[in-house]
Amino acid sequence: MLHFDRSDFDDRIAAARRLMKRDGLDALLIFAQESHFYLTGFDTKGFVFFQCAVLTLDETPITLLTRRPDLEQARRTSIIEDIRLWYDAPGADPTATLHDILNEKGLKGARVGVELRSFGLTGDNHQRLRQRFDDWCTLTDASHLVRELRLVKTEAEITYVRRAAELADASLDAMIETSGPGVFEGNIAAAGIKPILEGGGDLAPSGPVLGSGDRALLVRSATGFRHLDDVDQLTIEHAGSYRHYCACLMRTITVGHANDQQHKMFDATRDAMAAMTEAAKVGNVIGQIDDAHRAIYDKAGFEDARMSACGYSLGATYSPSWMDVPPMIHSGNDTPIVPGMVLFLHAILIDAPRNLAMSAGYTIVTREDGPEMLSRAPLELVVR
C-alpha cells in the first residue's frame, strides 16, 4: 500500500535526521499525521487519539506508539516495523508507555523535539507529556522540522498534486453545470464530490465551502444548505485530493444575471490573481504575493472588502483542513520562494453592506522559469 518507493522514505528520514543534527536534537516525537505519512507512509485518522512515532538521531528504526485498532493500519500502509501499543482503560495514560520507549532508547537527559503544532497533539495530552518528561529530558518545540522538508515537493509528489488538480477541475465543472435558479445547494455539492471519487481521489480533508445568498459571503463551511434564488450568487471553494495531496480552486458565480458592481468586483479579482501569479516567482518572498494582491484591490477601491492574506501552502493533509501551513501568504512573510512549492492563491472580496461576494483561486507550482498553473478552468465571470 505504499504510494512512494521505499527509497523515497529512506531519503526523507535521512533528511529529517540531518535537520535534527542541525538543531541539536537527539530524538523527535512525531505527532502530526502529515509527518507520519511523509516519513513512513502511515495512513490513518487514528491520530485523533494519542499516537506518537519516535525518530532518533542514530540509525535506530522508527518506533510507533499507537492504539490496537491502528496496528494493521501501520503494518500495511507504512514502512514501520517497530509498533508498540497502548490500550484503552480507565485512567489510561499512554505517556507511561512512551516513557518506557524513550528510556529503552537511552534518551534520559536528552534533547527531544516535539511536534507541538499538530492536530495530533491535544492540549491535555501535551500536559501529560510535560508532566511525564519535564524532569527526565529536555523537550523543545520542533514543529518546523518535518514541515521544512515537506514544503518543497519532489516530482513524484507533484505528480499526485497534478492529478488532484485534474479532479478539482472536473469537480468545478460538475458543480457549475448543476447550479442554477432553484437548485438545492446540497445537489451542487454532491455533484462536485462524484467526479473526485470516481476519478480515484479521496474525500478532501475539509469542505467544500459552498454557499449562496448570504452564505456566499462565508469563507468557511457552515451547515444549512438552501435553494438558490432566481437571482443569486454562489461561492465555491473546494479541493481535489489524490493520495492525500490537495489542489484547490475557488470561484464566485452569479445566478440569473450579474450586476455592474459584481462585474467591477470580478475585474479587480481577475487582475489581482494575475498580479499575484506574477509575484509568485523564484527569488521573491511569499509576502510579495500578498503585496501584489493588496495593491490591485486597494487601487480599485476594495481595501475594506479584501482579506489580509491571499493563500497558503498545500500538500498531503488530513482532517480538519486542507491548508498545509505555514506558510500563509500574507504581507511581511519573508519565506523565500523556491522551486517545487505548491501554493493556493486566492483573491476574495466580501462586500457586507451590499451583501455581495466575489472570489477566485487556483493552485500553482513554483518553477525556475515561472509559476506552473495546475488548473485548466478559465478565470471568467460565470452566469448561470
C-alpha positions as CSV (number, residue, x, y, z in Angstrom):
1,M,0.0,0.0,0.0
2,L,3.0,2.3,-0.2
3,H,2.4,5.2,-2.5
4,F,6.1,6.1,-2.9
5,D,9.2,4.0,-3.4
6,R,10.9,2.7,-0.3
7,S,14.0,4.7,-1.2
8,D,11.9,7.9,-1.0
9,F,11.0,7.2,2.6
10,D,14.7,6.4,3.4
11,D,15.8,9.6,1.9
12,R,13.2,11.6,3.8
13,I,14.1,10.0,7.1
14,A,17.8,10.7,6.4
15,A,17.0,14.4,5.6
16,A,15.0,14.6,8.9
17,R,18.0,13.3,10.8
18,R,20.2,15.9,9.1
19,L,17.9,18.7,10.4
20,M,17.8,17.1,13.8
21,K,21.6,17.2,13.9
22,R,21.5,20.8,12.8
23,D,19.0,21.7,15.5
24,G,20.8,19.7,18.2
25,L,18.1,17.2,18.8
26,D,18.7,13.6,20.0
27,A,15.1,12.5,19.1
28,L,11.9,13.7,17.6
29,L,8.4,12.9,18.9
30,I,6.2,12.9,15.8
31,F,2.5,13.7,16.4
32,A,1.5,15.3,13.1
33,Q,-0.3,12.8,10.9
34,E,1.2,14.6,7.8
35,S,4.6,13.8,9.2
36,H,3.8,10.1,9.7
37,F,2.6,9.9,6.1
38,Y,5.6,11.8,4.7
39,L,8.3,9.9,6.6
40,T,6.8,6.4,6.6
41,G,3.6,6.2,4.5
42,F,1.5,5.5,7.7
43,D,-2.1,6.4,6.7
44,T,-4.8,6.7,9.3
45,K,-7.2,9.0,11.1
46,G,-6.3,7.4,14.4
47,F,-4.2,10.5,15.2
48,V,-7.3,11.9,17.0
49,F,-6.2,9.7,19.9
50,F,-2.7,9.7,21.4
51,Q,-0.3,8.5,18.6
52,C,3.4,9.2,18.5
53,A,6.4,8.0,16.4
54,V,9.9,8.3,17.9
55,L,12.7,9.1,15.5
56,T,16.2,9.1,17.0
57,L,19.3,10.8,15.7
58,D,21.1,7.5,15.3
59,E,20.2,4.8,12.8
60,T,17.7,3.0,15.1
61,P,14.4,2.3,13.2
62,I,11.4,4.5,13.9
63,T,9.2,3.2,16.8
64,L,5.4,3.9,16.6
65,L,3.2,4.1,19.7
66,T,-0.5,3.7,18.7
67,R,-3.8,2.0,19.7
68,R,-4.7,-1.5,18.9
69,P,-7.2,-0.5,16.1
70,D,-4.2,1.0,14.1
71,L,-1.9,-2.0,14.4
72,E,-2.8,-3.4,11.0
73,Q,-3.1,0.1,9.6
74,A,0.5,0.7,10.4
75,R,1.7,-2.7,9.3
76,R,0.1,-2.5,5.9
77,T,0.4,1.2,4.9
78,S,3.9,2.1,6.3
79,I,7.5,1.0,6.5
80,I,7.3,1.0,10.3
81,E,8.3,-2.4,11.8
82,D,8.6,-1.5,15.5
83,I,5.0,-0.9,16.6
84,R,4.1,-0.6,20.2
85,L,0.5,-0.4,21.6
86,W,-1.3,1.3,24.4
87,Y,-4.8,0.1,25.4
88,D,-8.0,1.9,26.4
89,A,-8.7,1.5,30.1
90,P,-9.9,3.7,32.9
91,G,-7.2,6.2,33.7
92,A,-5.0,5.0,30.8
93,D,-2.0,7.3,30.2
94,P,-0.1,6.4,27.0
95,T,2.8,8.7,28.0
96,A,3.8,6.0,30.5
97,T,4.4,3.6,27.6
98,L,6.1,6.4,25.7
99,H,8.4,6.9,28.7
100,D,9.4,3.2,28.5
101,I,10.2,3.6,24.8
102,L,12.4,6.6,25.4
103,N,14.1,5.0,28.3
104,E,14.8,1.9,26.2
105,K,16.4,4.2,23.6
106,G,18.7,5.8,26.2
107,L,17.1,9.2,25.9
108,K,17.2,10.2,29.6
109,G,18.6,13.7,29.8
110,A,18.5,14.1,26.0
111,R,17.2,17.0,24.0
112,V,13.9,15.8,22.4
113,G,11.9,17.7,19.8
114,V,8.1,17.7,19.9
115,E,5.7,18.5,17.1
116,L,3.5,20.9,19.0
117,R,1.8,22.5,16.0
118,S,-0.3,19.5,15.2
119,F,-3.9,18.4,15.4
120,G,-2.5,15.1,16.6
121,L,-1.4,16.5,20.0
122,T,-4.2,17.9,22.1
123,G,-3.7,20.2,25.0
124,D,-4.5,17.6,27.6
125,N,-2.0,15.1,26.0
126,H,0.7,17.8,25.8
127,Q,0.1,18.5,29.5
128,R,0.6,14.8,30.2
129,L,3.7,14.8,28.2
130,R,5.2,17.7,30.1
131,Q,4.3,16.1,33.5
132,R,5.9,12.9,32.4
133,F,9.1,14.2,30.9
134,D,9.9,17.7,32.2
135,D,12.4,16.5,34.8
136,W,13.5,13.5,32.8
137,C,14.7,15.1,29.5
138,T,14.6,18.4,27.7
139,L,11.5,18.9,25.5
140,T,11.6,21.6,22.8
141,D,9.3,22.7,20.0
142,A,10.3,21.1,16.7
143,S,7.1,21.7,14.8
144,H,9.1,23.2,11.9
145,L,11.4,20.3,11.2
146,V,9.4,17.8,9.0
147,R,7.3,20.8,7.9
148,E,10.5,22.3,6.4
149,L,11.1,19.2,4.4
150,R,7.5,18.9,3.2
151,L,7.3,22.5,1.9
152,V,9.3,21.7,-1.3
153,K,7.8,18.8,-3.2
154,T,9.6,16.2,-5.3
155,E,8.4,15.5,-8.8
156,A,6.8,12.3,-7.5
157,E,4.7,14.3,-5.1
158,I,3.9,16.9,-7.8
159,T,2.5,14.1,-10.0
160,Y,-0.1,13.4,-7.2
161,V,-0.8,17.2,-6.9
162,R,-1.3,17.4,-10.6
163,R,-3.9,14.6,-10.5
164,A,-5.6,16.3,-7.6
165,A,-5.8,19.4,-9.7
166,E,-7.4,17.5,-12.6
167,L,-10.0,16.1,-10.2
168,A,-10.7,19.6,-8.8
169,D,-11.3,20.9,-12.4
170,A,-13.8,18.0,-13.0
171,S,-15.5,18.8,-9.7
172,L,-15.8,22.5,-10.5
173,D,-17.2,21.7,-14.0
174,A,-19.9,19.5,-12.4
175,M,-20.9,22.0,-9.8
176,I,-21.2,24.8,-12.3
177,E,-23.2,22.6,-14.6
178,T,-25.5,21.6,-11.8
179,S,-26.1,25.1,-10.4
180,G,-28.8,27.5,-11.4
181,P,-32.0,29.2,-10.2
182,G,-33.9,27.0,-7.7
183,V,-31.2,24.3,-7.4
184,F,-30.5,22.9,-3.9
185,E,-27.0,23.6,-2.7
186,G,-26.7,20.0,-1.5
187,N,-27.2,18.7,-5.0
188,I,-24.4,21.0,-6.2
189,A,-22.0,19.8,-3.5
190,A,-22.9,16.2,-4.3
191,A,-22.3,16.7,-8.0
192,G,-18.8,18.0,-7.2
193,I,-17.8,15.0,-5.0
194,K,-18.8,12.4,-7.6
195,P,-16.0,13.0,-10.2
196,I,-13.4,13.1,-7.5
197,L,-14.3,9.7,-6.1
198,E,-14.9,8.2,-9.5
199,G,-11.5,9.5,-10.5
200,G,-9.7,7.6,-7.8
201,G,-9.4,10.6,-5.5
202,D,-10.1,11.0,-1.8
203,L,-12.6,13.0,0.1
204,A,-10.9,16.3,0.8
205,P,-9.8,17.0,4.4
206,S,-12.5,19.7,4.7
207,G,-15.2,21.5,2.7
208,P,-16.4,22.1,0.2
209,V,-17.1,25.6,1.2
210,L,-20.3,26.2,-0.8
211,G,-23.0,28.8,-0.2
212,S,-25.4,31.1,-1.9
213,G,-27.3,34.3,-0.9
214,D,-26.0,35.5,2.5
215,R,-23.9,32.3,2.7
216,A,-21.9,33.3,-0.4
217,L,-20.1,35.8,1.9
218,L,-18.8,32.9,4.2
219,V,-15.3,31.6,3.6
220,R,-15.8,28.6,5.9
221,S,-18.2,25.7,5.7
222,A,-21.5,26.1,7.6
223,T,-24.5,23.8,7.9
224,G,-27.8,24.7,6.4
225,F,-28.0,24.1,2.6
226,R,-30.6,26.2,0.8
227,H,-32.2,26.5,-2.7
228,L,-30.8,29.2,-5.0
229,D,-33.0,32.2,-5.8
230,D,-33.7,33.3,-9.4
231,V,-31.1,36.0,-9.0
232,D,-28.3,34.9,-6.7
233,Q,-24.6,34.4,-6.1
234,L,-22.8,31.2,-5.3
235,T,-19.3,30.9,-3.8
236,I,-17.5,27.6,-4.3
237,E,-14.1,26.7,-2.7
238,H,-13.1,23.1,-2.9
239,A,-10.1,20.8,-3.1
240,G,-9.3,17.8,-5.3
241,S,-7.4,15.3,-3.2
242,Y,-5.3,12.4,-4.5
243,R,-3.2,10.2,-2.2
244,H,-4.0,13.0,0.3
245,Y,-2.3,15.7,-1.8
246,C,-4.6,18.6,-2.3
247,A,-5.2,21.1,-5.1
248,C,-7.7,23.9,-4.5
249,L,-10.0,26.0,-6.7
250,M,-12.3,28.9,-5.8
251,R,-15.0,30.8,-7.7
252,T,-17.9,33.0,-7.1
253,I,-20.5,32.6,-9.8
254,T,-23.6,34.7,-10.4
255,V,-27.1,33.3,-10.9
256,G,-29.7,34.9,-13.2
257,H,-27.6,37.9,-14.1
258,A,-24.5,39.8,-12.8
259,N,-25.0,43.5,-11.8
260,D,-22.5,46.3,-12.5
261,Q,-20.9,46.0,-9.1
262,Q,-20.3,42.3,-9.5
263,H,-18.6,43.0,-12.8
264,K,-16.3,45.5,-11.2
265,M,-15.5,43.1,-8.4
266,F,-14.7,40.4,-10.8
267,D,-12.5,42.6,-12.9
268,A,-10.5,43.6,-9.9
269,T,-10.3,39.9,-8.7
270,R,-9.1,38.7,-12.1
271,D,-6.4,41.4,-12.1
272,A,-5.4,40.6,-8.5
273,M,-5.0,36.9,-9.4
274,A,-2.8,37.8,-12.4
275,A,-0.6,40.1,-10.3
276,M,-0.3,37.5,-7.5
277,T,0.7,34.8,-10.0
278,E,3.4,37.1,-11.5
279,A,4.7,37.8,-8.0
280,A,5.0,34.1,-7.2
281,K,8.3,33.7,-8.8
282,V,11.5,32.2,-7.6
283,G,13.7,34.8,-6.0
284,N,10.8,36.7,-4.4
285,V,9.5,36.1,-0.9
286,I,6.0,34.9,0.0
287,G,4.9,38.3,1.3
288,Q,5.4,39.9,-2.1
289,I,2.4,37.8,-3.4
290,D,0.1,39.5,-0.9
291,D,1.7,42.9,-1.6
292,A,0.6,42.5,-5.2
293,H,-2.9,41.3,-4.1
294,R,-3.3,44.4,-1.9
295,A,-2.0,46.8,-4.5
296,I,-4.6,45.8,-7.1
297,Y,-7.6,45.7,-4.8
298,D,-6.7,48.9,-3.0
299,K,-6.2,50.8,-6.2
300,A,-9.7,49.6,-7.3
301,G,-11.3,50.9,-4.1
302,F,-11.8,47.5,-2.4
303,E,-9.4,47.9,0.5
304,D,-12.2,47.3,3.1
305,A,-13.6,44.3,1.3
306,R,-10.4,42.3,0.7
307,M,-8.7,39.8,3.1
308,S,-5.4,40.3,4.9
309,A,-3.9,37.1,3.4
310,C,-4.3,35.6,-0.1
311,G,-3.5,32.0,0.1
312,Y,-1.3,29.3,1.6
313,S,0.8,26.2,1.0
314,L,-0.8,22.9,0.0
315,G,0.4,19.3,0.4
316,A,-0.7,16.0,1.7
317,T,-3.0,16.8,4.6
318,Y,-5.6,15.2,6.9
319,S,-8.8,16.5,8.6
320,P,-9.7,19.0,9.6
321,S,-8.0,21.2,7.0
322,W,-6.5,21.1,3.5
323,M,-4.5,24.2,4.5
324,D,-0.9,23.0,4.8
325,V,0.6,25.9,6.8
326,P,2.9,27.6,7.4
327,P,3.5,29.5,5.2
328,M,0.4,31.6,4.9
329,I,0.6,34.1,2.1
330,H,0.5,37.5,3.9
331,S,2.4,40.7,3.6
332,G,5.7,40.7,5.5
333,N,6.2,36.9,5.3
334,D,9.9,36.6,4.3
335,T,9.8,32.9,3.4
336,P,11.8,32.6,0.1
337,I,10.0,31.3,-2.9
338,V,12.0,28.3,-4.3
339,P,11.1,25.8,-7.0
340,G,8.7,23.0,-6.0
341,M,6.4,24.8,-3.7
342,V,2.6,24.1,-4.1
343,L,0.6,27.3,-3.4
344,F,-3.1,28.0,-3.4
345,L,-3.5,31.7,-4.5
346,H,-6.9,33.2,-3.8
347,A,-8.4,36.7,-4.1
348,I,-11.6,37.3,-2.1
349,L,-13.9,40.3,-1.8
350,I,-16.6,40.4,0.9
351,D,-18.8,43.5,0.5
352,A,-21.1,43.1,3.5
353,P,-23.0,46.3,3.1
354,R,-24.1,45.3,-0.4
355,N,-24.3,41.6,0.5
356,L,-22.0,40.8,-2.4
357,A,-19.1,38.4,-2.7
358,M,-16.5,37.8,-5.4
359,S,-13.6,35.4,-5.4
360,A,-11.2,33.4,-7.5
361,G,-8.4,31.0,-6.7
362,Y,-6.2,28.3,-8.2
363,T,-3.2,26.1,-7.3
364,I,0.3,26.7,-8.7
365,V,3.7,25.0,-8.5
366,T,6.6,27.3,-8.3
367,R,9.2,26.7,-11.0
368,E,12.6,28.2,-12.0
369,D,11.0,29.7,-15.2
370,G,7.8,30.9,-13.5
371,P,4.7,29.5,-11.8
372,E,3.0,26.5,-13.3
373,M,-0.8,26.8,-13.1
374,L,-2.3,23.4,-12.5
375,S,-5.9,24.2,-13.3
376,R,-7.4,24.4,-16.8
377,A,-10.6,26.2,-15.5
378,P,-10.9,29.6,-17.2
379,L,-10.9,32.7,-15.0
380,E,-14.1,34.3,-16.1
381,L,-17.3,35.6,-14.6
382,V,-19.8,32.7,-14.8
383,V,-23.5,33.4,-15.0
384,R,-25.9,30.5,-14.6
